[in-house]
Amino acid sequence: MTVEVWNASSKAGLALEVVRSLRDAGFDVVKWGNFASRQKKTFVRDHRGGSEAAQAVVRSLKTPNAEIFTRLEANPLVDLEVVLGQDYTE
């Protein structure tokens, strides 16, 4: 499973911190950086429809309020996108 992590909060360096945590948990994080806009809530976009994988990422993030959205794509570049919002706390 491949994952992208995007920082949509105001905390500098948050994406890289989460990348390290997800990699330690066994996820293949292939890309990270800043999101185009600030977001209030953390969410996960599931591009393959395997909600179990998205739920596993949410559990690893220790962010029980993160929402999971499914946006199916025929040939996605990654399986999941994590967008870290202002509500994200470690």
C-alpha positions as CSV (number, residue, x, y, z in Angstrom):
1,M,0.0,0.0,0.0
2,T,1.4,3.4,-1.0
3,V,0.6,6.6,0.9
4,E,1.1,10.3,0.4
5,V,1.1,12.7,3.4
6,W,0.1,16.4,3.1
7,N,0.4,19.0,5.8
8,A,-2.7,21.2,5.8
9,S,-2.1,22.6,9.3
10,S,0.0,25.5,10.4
11,K,2.6,23.3,12.1
12,A,5.9,23.4,10.2
13,G,7.4,20.0,9.6
14,L,4.3,18.0,10.5
15,A,4.2,16.0,7.3
16,L,7.7,14.6,7.8
17,E,7.0,13.7,11.4
18,V,4.0,11.7,10.3
19,V,5.9,10.1,7.4
20,R,8.4,8.8,9.9
21,S,5.7,7.4,12.1
22,L,3.8,5.8,9.3
23,R,7.0,4.2,7.9
24,D,7.8,2.8,11.3
25,A,4.3,1.3,11.3
26,G,5.1,-0.4,8.0
27,F,3.4,1.9,5.5
28,D,5.1,2.8,2.2
29,V,5.0,6.6,2.2
30,V,6.2,7.7,-1.3
31,K,5.5,11.5,-1.2
32,W,4.8,14.3,1.3
33,G,4.7,18.0,1.5
34,N,2.3,20.9,2.0
35,F,-1.3,20.8,1.0
36,A,-2.6,23.6,-1.3
37,S,-4.8,25.1,1.5
38,R,-5.3,24.9,5.2
39,Q,-7.9,22.3,6.5
40,K,-9.6,22.2,9.8
41,K,-10.0,18.5,9.9
42,T,-7.6,15.6,9.2
43,F,-8.8,13.2,6.5
44,V,-7.7,10.2,4.5
45,R,-8.6,9.7,0.8
46,D,-8.9,6.1,-0.3
47,H,-8.3,5.7,-4.0
48,R,-8.8,1.9,-4.1
49,G,-11.8,1.4,-1.9
50,G,-10.1,-0.8,0.6
51,S,-11.4,0.9,3.7
52,E,-9.5,-1.6,6.0
53,A,-6.2,0.0,4.7
54,A,-7.5,3.5,5.3
55,Q,-8.7,2.5,8.8
56,A,-5.2,1.0,9.6
57,V,-3.6,4.4,8.6
58,V,-6.1,6.3,10.8
59,R,-5.3,3.9,13.8
60,S,-1.5,4.5,13.2
61,L,-2.1,8.2,13.2
62,K,-3.8,8.0,16.5
63,T,-6.4,10.4,15.2
64,P,-9.8,8.8,15.9
65,N,-11.7,11.8,14.4
66,A,-10.1,11.6,11.0
67,E,-12.6,11.1,8.3
68,I,-12.1,8.6,5.5
69,F,-13.3,9.4,2.0
70,T,-13.4,7.0,-0.9
71,R,-12.6,8.4,-4.3
72,L,-12.1,5.4,-6.6
73,E,-9.7,5.7,-9.5
74,A,-8.9,3.2,-12.2
75,N,-5.1,3.5,-12.0
76,P,-4.3,5.6,-9.0
77,L,-0.7,6.7,-8.4
78,V,-1.1,6.0,-4.7
79,D,-3.5,4.0,-2.6
80,L,-4.1,6.6,0.1
81,E,-3.6,10.3,0.7
82,V,-3.4,11.6,4.3
83,V,-4.2,15.3,4.8
84,L,-3.2,16.6,8.2
85,G,-5.6,19.3,9.4
86,Q,-5.5,21.9,12.1
87,D,-7.0,19.3,14.5
88,Y,-4.1,16.9,14.2
89,T,-2.2,16.4,17.5
90,E,0.5,13.9,18.2
